[in-house]
């Protein structure tokens, strides 16, 4: 890290100097000015994690209005996997901007939407014939996946899992497990949504994946009934729920049960998709082939886009006009998505995610060995977390987690917390980050743990 006396603001994207640099305390005076304006103009329910005003970002850093350069270990919650202002994305969006910005695909189609659908059909797991539909946000795509599954099966019930996060719309709040801040006071929620126990190895008491699946299936059969169940939806690695990686065998057993009982298996790959876990999709790690795959976040380099991709017979079951939306598959976002996918492919970012994962797992496991408050380290690729606990009881320690995150923020590192109990620090660096920046950021987190 360097300390300088005056703000130095450069252009965004990879041209930014890749270093942690503190010019002022966080927040600096210019950021404080924006936060004061935010308090007057923006609904208080729209919170923020860091009290800064961003003016540029790229590579592995975010620069604020006071010239502070922070190491980005969050990627806008796993969105900017190819980095902020990635050159191919900027070029593609600029070219599309000069052609047209909108027609509404359901009024007058254009090639970009079709090309994105073709690419998703190619990349998502399984060799079966697929179709895709494009939307704007992860929650919107989840809602459409459920809608499609219900229409196809002519059944109504949907099962989600403990610790799940699927969005903030009415239906997806019902699917989401965590009450505060996502659900409290916002009900009533959509009906026919049920919950089953997840495989959570750190807190499962030694259950194998097969045993945990058996437990979940027993709950589903007794409390819902396969004859009533349209779909099971699950994140192959849970995101907001705490980066929980189910025990090996759990996901395949759930998929097998779905196949045997005419239940649609929906993989919510919003946070895990697009190279994040060291594969195109996290489902690949367990060799499962979902019926429907929901994607968003890392799909378009920061532009709003999401999708549902799945078996042609399921996707095609909806009547003409039954799927769509004014902005779904916006031409700018489609151009960005094609350039983003090309960047993952051409720049070797799937391999880079694995390399980042090796650094994260190695450094965090060293912390766990040295400090019993680090109860668990888990994840895949560039999607890794540590769970902080009371070493005597193993109880979640949300206060310690908050203190470590606050220390990191004050010292120029963007980290995010998560978990049903608020005791997990998650690491989602852009896949363009250097090892030097990544190690510097992790060192600050380690200092925060020591000082807490």
C-alpha positions as CSV (number, residue, x, y, z in Angstrom):
1,X,0.0,0.0,0.0
2,X,1.1,3.6,-0.7
3,X,0.2,6.8,1.0
4,X,0.0,10.0,-0.9
5,X,-1.0,13.6,-0.1
6,X,-3.3,14.5,-3.0
7,X,-6.0,12.7,-4.8
8,X,-4.9,11.0,-8.0
9,X,-7.9,10.0,-10.2
10,X,-7.2,8.2,-13.5
11,X,-9.3,6.7,-16.1
12,X,-11.3,3.5,-15.2
13,X,-10.6,0.0,-16.4
14,X,-7.3,-1.8,-16.6
15,X,-5.4,1.4,-17.0
16,X,-5.8,2.1,-13.3
17,X,-2.7,1.8,-11.1
18,X,-3.1,-1.6,-9.4
19,X,-2.4,-0.7,-5.7
20,X,-4.0,-0.1,-2.4
21,X,-3.6,3.6,-1.7
22,X,-5.1,5.6,1.2
23,X,-5.1,9.4,0.7
24,X,-7.7,10.1,3.4
25,X,-9.6,8.2,6.1
26,X,-12.5,6.2,4.8
27,X,-14.8,8.0,4.1
28,X,-12.9,11.1,2.8
29,X,-14.6,14.5,2.6
30,X,-15.8,14.1,-1.0
31,X,-17.4,10.8,-0.2
32,X,-19.0,12.3,2.8
33,X,-20.6,14.9,0.6
34,X,-22.2,12.3,-1.6
35,X,-23.4,10.3,1.4
36,X,-25.0,13.4,2.8
37,X,-26.8,13.9,-0.6
38,X,-27.8,10.2,-0.6
39,X,-29.4,10.5,2.8
40,X,-31.6,13.4,1.5
41,X,-32.4,11.8,-1.9
42,X,-32.4,8.0,-1.6
43,X,-34.8,5.8,0.3
44,X,-33.2,4.7,3.6
45,X,-34.0,1.1,2.8
46,X,-31.3,1.3,0.1
47,X,-28.2,0.7,2.2
48,X,-24.5,0.5,1.4
49,X,-21.6,-1.5,2.6
50,X,-18.8,1.0,2.2
51,X,-19.1,4.8,2.8
52,X,-17.4,5.8,-0.4
53,X,-18.2,7.6,-3.7
54,X,-16.8,5.5,-6.5
55,X,-15.3,7.3,-9.6
56,X,-13.3,4.6,-11.3
57,X,-12.7,0.9,-11.1
58,X,-10.8,-1.8,-13.0
59,X,-8.4,-4.7,-12.7
60,X,-8.6,-5.4,-8.9
61,X,-9.2,-1.9,-7.5
62,X,-11.9,0.7,-6.9
63,X,-11.0,4.4,-6.7
64,X,-13.2,6.8,-4.7
65,X,-13.7,10.6,-5.1
66,X,-11.0,11.3,-2.6
67,X,-8.3,9.4,-4.5
68,X,-8.3,6.4,-2.3
69,X,-7.7,3.1,-4.2
70,X,-9.3,0.1,-2.5
71,X,-8.6,-3.6,-3.3
72,X,-11.8,-5.1,-4.6
73,X,-12.6,-8.5,-3.1
74,X,-16.3,-8.2,-3.9
75,X,-16.7,-7.7,-7.6
76,X,-20.0,-5.9,-7.1
77,X,-21.3,-9.2,-5.5
78,X,-19.8,-11.5,-8.2
79,X,-20.8,-9.3,-11.2
80,X,-17.5,-8.0,-12.6
81,X,-15.7,-11.3,-13.0
82,X,-14.0,-9.9,-16.1
83,X,-13.1,-6.7,-14.2
84,X,-14.7,-3.3,-14.4
85,X,-14.7,-1.6,-17.8
86,X,-13.2,-4.7,-19.5
87,X,-11.9,-3.6,-22.9
88,X,-14.0,-6.0,-25.0
89,X,-17.1,-5.1,-23.1
90,X,-16.5,-1.3,-23.5
91,X,-15.9,-1.7,-27.2
92,X,-18.9,-3.9,-27.8
93,X,-21.3,-1.7,-25.8
94,X,-20.0,1.5,-27.5
95,X,-20.6,0.0,-30.9
96,X,-24.1,-1.1,-30.0
97,X,-24.9,2.3,-28.5
98,X,-24.2,3.9,-31.9
99,X,-26.5,1.4,-33.6
100,X,-29.6,1.3,-31.4
101,X,-30.4,1.1,-27.6
102,X,-33.8,-0.5,-27.6
103,X,-36.6,-1.9,-29.7
104,X,-38.0,-4.5,-27.2
105,X,-37.2,-8.0,-28.4
106,X,-40.8,-9.1,-28.2
107,X,-41.8,-6.3,-30.6
108,X,-38.9,-6.4,-33.1
109,X,-36.2,-9.0,-32.5
110,X,-32.4,-8.5,-33.1
111,X,-29.4,-10.7,-33.4
112,X,-27.7,-10.0,-30.1
113,X,-30.5,-11.6,-28.1
114,X,-30.4,-14.7,-30.3
115,X,-26.6,-14.9,-30.1
116,X,-26.6,-14.8,-26.3
117,X,-29.3,-17.5,-26.2
118,X,-27.2,-19.7,-28.5
119,X,-24.2,-19.2,-26.3
120,X,-26.1,-20.0,-23.1
121,X,-27.5,-23.2,-24.8
122,X,-24.0,-24.2,-25.7
123,X,-22.3,-23.5,-22.3
124,X,-24.8,-24.6,-19.7
125,X,-24.5,-28.3,-18.5
126,X,-26.0,-31.1,-20.6
127,X,-26.0,-32.1,-24.3
128,X,-29.8,-32.0,-24.6
129,X,-31.6,-29.5,-26.8
130,X,-32.1,-26.2,-25.0
131,X,-33.9,-22.9,-25.2
132,X,-33.1,-19.7,-23.4
133,X,-35.1,-16.6,-22.4
134,X,-33.5,-13.3,-21.2
135,X,-34.5,-11.0,-18.4
136,X,-33.0,-8.2,-16.3
137,X,-32.2,-9.4,-12.8
138,X,-31.5,-12.7,-11.0
139,X,-34.8,-12.4,-9.1
140,X,-36.7,-11.9,-12.3
141,X,-35.1,-14.9,-13.9
142,X,-35.8,-17.1,-10.8
143,X,-39.4,-16.0,-10.8
144,X,-39.7,-17.0,-14.5
145,X,-38.0,-20.3,-14.0
146,X,-40.6,-21.2,-11.3
147,X,-43.4,-19.9,-13.6
148,X,-42.1,-22.1,-16.5
149,X,-41.8,-25.2,-14.2
150,X,-45.3,-24.8,-12.9
151,X,-46.7,-24.4,-16.4
152,X,-44.8,-27.4,-17.7
153,X,-45.7,-29.8,-14.8
154,X,-49.2,-28.5,-14.1
155,X,-48.2,-28.6,-10.4
156,X,-47.9,-25.7,-8.0
157,X,-45.6,-26.4,-5.1
158,X,-41.9,-25.3,-5.1
159,X,-39.2,-26.4,-2.6
160,X,-36.2,-24.2,-1.6
161,X,-33.6,-24.9,1.0
162,X,-32.5,-23.6,4.4
163,X,-30.2,-20.6,4.1
164,X,-31.3,-20.0,0.5
165,X,-31.2,-16.6,-1.2
166,X,-33.1,-16.2,-4.5
167,X,-34.1,-12.5,-4.6
168,X,-36.3,-9.7,-3.3
169,X,-39.5,-9.9,-5.4
170,X,-42.6,-11.3,-3.7
171,X,-42.1,-14.9,-4.9
172,X,-38.3,-14.9,-4.5
173,X,-38.6,-13.5,-0.9
174,X,-40.7,-16.5,-0.2
175,X,-38.0,-18.7,-1.6
176,X,-35.3,-16.8,0.4
177,X,-34.7,-18.1,3.9
178,X,-33.2,-15.1,5.7
179,X,-35.6,-12.8,7.5
180,X,-33.7,-9.6,8.1
181,X,-33.1,-7.6,6.0
182,X,-34.8,-9.4,3.1
183,X,-38.3,-10.4,4.3
184,X,-39.3,-8.8,7.6
185,X,-42.5,-6.8,7.3
186,X,-42.8,-7.3,3.5
187,X,-45.3,-10.2,3.5
188,X,-47.6,-12.0,2.8
189,X,-45.5,-13.9,0.4
190,X,-46.4,-16.2,-2.5
191,X,-48.1,-19.4,-1.6
192,X,-47.1,-23.0,-2.2
193,X,-43.4,-22.4,-1.3
194,X,-41.8,-25.0,1.1
195,X,-38.4,-25.4,2.7
196,X,-36.1,-28.4,3.1
197,X,-32.9,-28.9,5.1
198,X,-29.7,-28.3,3.2
199,X,-26.4,-30.2,3.5
200,X,-24.2,-27.9,5.6
201,X,-21.1,-29.9,6.4
202,X,-19.7,-27.6,9.0
203,X,-22.9,-27.7,11.1
204,X,-24.4,-31.1,10.0
205,X,-22.9,-33.3,12.6
206,X,-21.0,-35.4,10.1
207,X,-23.9,-36.2,7.7
208,X,-22.7,-37.5,4.3
209,X,-24.1,-36.0,1.2
210,X,-26.3,-39.0,0.7
211,X,-27.6,-38.9,4.2
212,X,-28.3,-35.2,4.0
213,X,-30.2,-35.8,0.8
214,X,-32.2,-38.5,2.3
215,X,-33.2,-36.2,5.2
216,X,-34.3,-33.5,2.7
217,X,-36.2,-35.9,0.5
218,X,-38.0,-37.3,3.6
219,X,-39.2,-33.8,4.5
220,X,-40.3,-33.1,0.9
221,X,-42.2,-36.4,0.6
222,X,-43.9,-36.0,4.0
223,X,-44.7,-32.3,3.9
224,X,-45.3,-31.6,0.3
225,X,-45.6,-34.7,-1.8
226,X,-44.0,-35.3,-5.2
227,X,-47.5,-35.4,-6.8
228,X,-47.8,-31.7,-5.8
229,X,-44.3,-30.5,-6.5
230,X,-43.4,-28.6,-9.6
231,X,-39.8,-27.8,-8.9
232,X,-36.9,-27.9,-6.5
233,X,-34.6,-24.8,-6.7
234,X,-31.2,-24.7,-5.2
235,X,-27.9,-22.8,-5.4
236,X,-25.2,-25.4,-6.1
237,X,-23.1,-23.3,-3.7
238,X,-25.2,-21.0,-1.6
239,X,-24.3,-17.3,-1.8
240,X,-25.9,-15.0,0.7
241,X,-26.6,-18.1,2.9
242,X,-22.9,-18.4,3.7
243,X,-21.1,-19.9,0.7
244,X,-22.2,-23.3,1.8
245,X,-20.9,-26.2,-0.3
246,X,-23.1,-29.2,0.1
247,X,-21.4,-32.5,0.9
248,X,-20.4,-34.6,-2.1
249,X,-23.3,-36.6,-3.4
250,X,-26.0,-34.3,-2.0
251,X,-26.9,-32.6,-5.3
252,X,-26.8,-35.8,-7.5
253,X,-29.2,-37.5,-5.1
254,X,-31.6,-34.6,-5.2
255,X,-31.4,-34.5,-9.1
256,X,-32.0,-38.3,-9.2
257,X,-35.1,-38.0,-7.0
258,X,-36.4,-35.2,-9.2
259,X,-36.0,-37.3,-12.3
260,X,-37.8,-40.2,-10.8
261,X,-40.7,-38.0,-9.6
262,X,-41.3,-35.7,-12.6
263,X,-40.1,-32.7,-10.6
264,X,-38.1,-29.9,-12.4
265,X,-34.7,-29.3,-10.9
266,X,-33.7,-25.7,-11.1
267,X,-30.1,-24.6,-10.5
268,X,-29.8,-21.0,-9.3
269,X,-26.4,-20.2,-10.7
270,X,-26.8,-16.4,-10.4
271,X,-23.8,-16.0,-8.1
272,X,-21.9,-19.2,-9.0
273,X,-22.1,-19.0,-12.8
274,X,-19.6,-17.8,-15.4
275,X,-16.2,-19.0,-14.3
276,X,-16.6,-17.9,-10.7
277,X,-16.0,-21.4,-9.2
278,X,-13.4,-22.5,-11.6
279,X,-15.9,-24.0,-14.0
280,X,-18.4,-22.3,-16.3
281,X,-21.1,-23.4,-13.8
282,X,-20.9,-24.8,-10.3
283,X,-23.2,-27.7,-11.2
284,X,-20.3,-29.1,-13.2
285,X,-18.3,-29.8,-10.0
286,X,-20.8,-32.5,-9.0
287,X,-21.6,-33.6,-12.6
288,X,-25.2,-32.7,-12.4
289,X,-27.4,-31.6,-15.3
290,X,-30.2,-29.3,-14.2
291,X,-33.5,-29.1,-16.1
292,X,-33.4,-25.3,-15.8
293,X,-30.4,-23.0,-15.1
294,X,-30.8,-19.5,-13.9
295,X,-28.0,-17.0,-14.6
296,X,-27.3,-13.3,-14.0
297,X,-24.5,-11.3,-12.2
298,X,-21.3,-12.4,-14.1
299,X,-23.1,-12.8,-17.4
300,X,-22.6,-9.3,-18.8
301,X,-19.6,-7.5,-17.3
302,X,-21.8,-5.2,-15.1
303,X,-24.8,-4.5,-17.3
304,X,-28.2,-5.8,-16.2
305,X,-29.0,-9.1,-17.8
306,X,-30.3,-12.5,-16.6
307,X,-31.5,-15.7,-18.2
308,X,-33.3,-19.0,-17.9
309,X,-31.8,-21.8,-19.9
310,X,-33.2,-25.3,-20.0
311,X,-34.6,-28.3,-21.7
312,X,-36.4,-27.4,-24.8
313,X,-39.6,-29.3,-23.9
314,X,-39.9,-27.4,-20.6
315,X,-38.9,-24.0,-21.9
316,X,-41.2,-24.3,-24.9
317,X,-44.2,-25.2,-22.8
318,X,-45.2,-21.6,-22.1
319,X,-47.6,-20.1,-24.6
320,X,-46.4,-17.4,-27.0
321,X,-46.3,-14.1,-25.2
322,X,-46.1,-15.9,-21.8
323,X,-42.4,-14.9,-21.4
324,X,-40.7,-11.6,-21.9
325,X,-40.6,-8.0,-20.6
326,X,-39.9,-4.6,-21.9
327,X,-36.2,-4.6,-21.2
328,X,-35.4,-8.3,-21.1
329,X,-32.4,-8.9,-23.3
330,X,-31.7,-5.3,-23.9
331,X,-29.3,-4.9,-26.9
332,X,-26.6,-3.1,-24.9
333,X,-26.6,-5.9,-22.3
334,X,-26.6,-8.6,-25.0
335,X,-23.5,-6.9,-26.6
336,X,-21.9,-6.8,-23.2
337,X,-22.7,-10.5,-22.5
338,X,-21.2,-11.7,-25.8
339,X,-18.0,-9.7,-25.1
340,X,-17.9,-10.9,-21.5
341,X,-18.2,-14.5,-22.5
342,X,-15.4,-14.0,-25.1
343,X,-13.2,-12.5,-22.4
344,X,-13.7,-15.5,-20.1
345,X,-12.8,-17.8,-23.0
346,X,-9.9,-15.8,-24.5
347,X,-8.3,-14.6,-21.3
348,X,-8.3,-18.0,-19.6
349,X,-10.4,-16.8,-16.7
350,X,-11.7,-20.2,-15.7
351,X,-8.2,-21.3,-15.0
352,X,-7.5,-18.0,-13.3
353,X,-10.4,-18.6,-11.0
354,X,-8.8,-21.8,-9.9
355,X,-5.5,-20.1,-9.3
356,X,-7.3,-17.4,-7.2
357,X,-9.0,-20.2,-5.3
358,X,-5.7,-21.8,-4.4
359,X,-4.4,-18.6,-3.0
360,X,-7.6,-17.9,-1.0
361,X,-7.9,-21.4,0.4
362,X,-4.2,-21.6,1.3
363,X,-4.1,-18.2,3.0
364,X,-7.4,-18.7,4.9
365,X,-6.6,-22.2,6.0
366,X,-3.4,-20.8,7.4
367,X,-5.5,-18.4,9.4
368,X,-7.7,-21.2,10.6
369,X,-4.7,-23.2,11.8
370,X,-3.5,-20.2,13.8
371,X,-6.8,-18.9,15.1
372,X,-9.6,-21.1,16.5
373,X,-12.1,-18.3,15.8
374,X,-11.9,-19.3,12.1
375,X,-14.3,-22.2,12.3
376,X,-14.4,-23.1,8.6
377,X,-13.0,-22.2,5.2
378,X,-14.9,-23.4,2.2
379,X,-15.7,-22.6,-1.4
380,X,-14.5,-23.3,-4.9
381,X,-12.5,-21.2,-7.3
382,X,-12.8,-17.5,-6.7
383,X,-15.8,-18.0,-4.4
384,X,-14.4,-18.7,-1.0
385,X,-15.5,-17.8,2.6
386,X,-14.4,-18.2,6.2
387,X,-17.0,-18.7,9.0
388,X,-16.1,-17.0,12.3
389,X,-17.2,-18.6,15.5
390,X,-16.8,-18.6,19.3
391,X,-14.0,-21.1,19.7
392,X,-15.4,-22.4,22.9
393,X,-18.9,-23.2,21.7
394,X,-18.7,-23.1,17.9
395,X,-21.6,-20.6,18.0
396,X,-21.6,-18.0,15.1
397,X,-19.8,-14.8,16.0
398,X,-21.5,-12.0,14.0
399,X,-19.9,-9.3,16.1
400,X,-16.3,-10.5,15.3
401,X,-17.3,-10.8,11.6
402,X,-18.5,-7.2,11.6
403,X,-15.4,-5.9,13.3
404,X,-13.1,-7.7,10.8
405,X,-15.0,-6.3,7.8
406,X,-15.0,-2.8,9.3
407,X,-11.2,-3.0,9.8
408,X,-10.7,-4.1,6.2
409,X,-12.9,-1.3,4.9
410,X,-11.1,1.3,6.9
411,X,-7.8,0.0,5.6
412,X,-8.7,0.0,1.9
413,X,-10.1,-3.5,1.2
414,X,-13.6,-4.2,0.0
415,X,-15.0,-7.4,1.6
416,X,-18.5,-8.6,2.0
417,X,-20.2,-10.5,4.8
418,X,-23.0,-13.1,4.5
419,X,-24.6,-16.1,6.2
420,X,-27.9,-16.6,7.9
421,X,-26.1,-15.9,11.2
422,X,-24.1,-12.9,9.8
423,X,-20.8,-14.6,10.7
424,X,-19.2,-15.3,7.3
425,X,-16.8,-13.2,5.3
426,X,-16.9,-14.0,1.6
427,X,-14.3,-13.4,-1.0
428,X,-15.4,-12.7,-4.6
429,X,-12.4,-10.9,-6.3
430,X,-12.6,-10.1,-10.0
431,X,-10.8,-12.7,-12.0
432,X,-8.5,-10.0,-13.3
433,X,-7.0,-9.3,-9.9
434,X,-3.2,-9.8,-9.5
435,X,-1.8,-12.2,-6.9
436,X,0.0,-9.2,-5.3
437,X,-3.3,-7.3,-4.7
438,X,-5.1,-10.5,-3.6
439,X,-2.4,-11.3,-1.0
440,X,-2.3,-7.7,0.2
441,X,-6.1,-7.7,0.7
442,X,-6.0,-11.0,2.6
443,X,-3.2,-9.6,4.8
444,X,-5.4,-6.7,5.8
445,X,-8.2,-9.2,6.7
446,X,-5.7,-11.2,8.8
447,X,-4.7,-7.9,10.5
448,X,-8.3,-7.2,11.2
449,X,-8.8,-10.6,12.7
450,X,-5.8,-10.1,15.0
451,X,-7.0,-6.6,16.1
452,X,-10.6,-7.6,16.6
